[in-house]
Amino acid sequence: MKPHKIQFISYNQPILIGRFMLIFSRRRVDVTNFSFRKIDDNDGEFTIEFNAEDWAAENLLKQIQKQIDIFEAKLIQLI
């Protein structure tokens, strides 16, 4: 398992935190860090760090990108 980070920009809505964490918990992925940074009144940047295999991280990114409220999402492999 390797450390990865997914960053995405979405609407600043508290319900989204639960939706995204549900995606990770259903796949039994170990989330090591979660953070949120407010960009403006409506939008925010979510960052989720987790441990997973490369293929599982790619699948998580695809699942997150399918969510309606996502503007941009990217996967970063941590060293």
Sequence and secondary structure as in RCSB ss.txt:
>XXXX:A:sequence
MKPHKIQFISYNQPILIGRFMLIFSRRRVDVTNFSFRKIDDNDGEFTIEFNAEDWAAENLLKQIQKQIDIFEAKL
IQLI
>XXXX:A:secstr
 EEEEEEEEEE  HHHHHHHHHHHHHTT EEEEEEEEE SSSEEEEEEEEEE HHHHHHHHHHHHTSTTEEEEEE
EE  
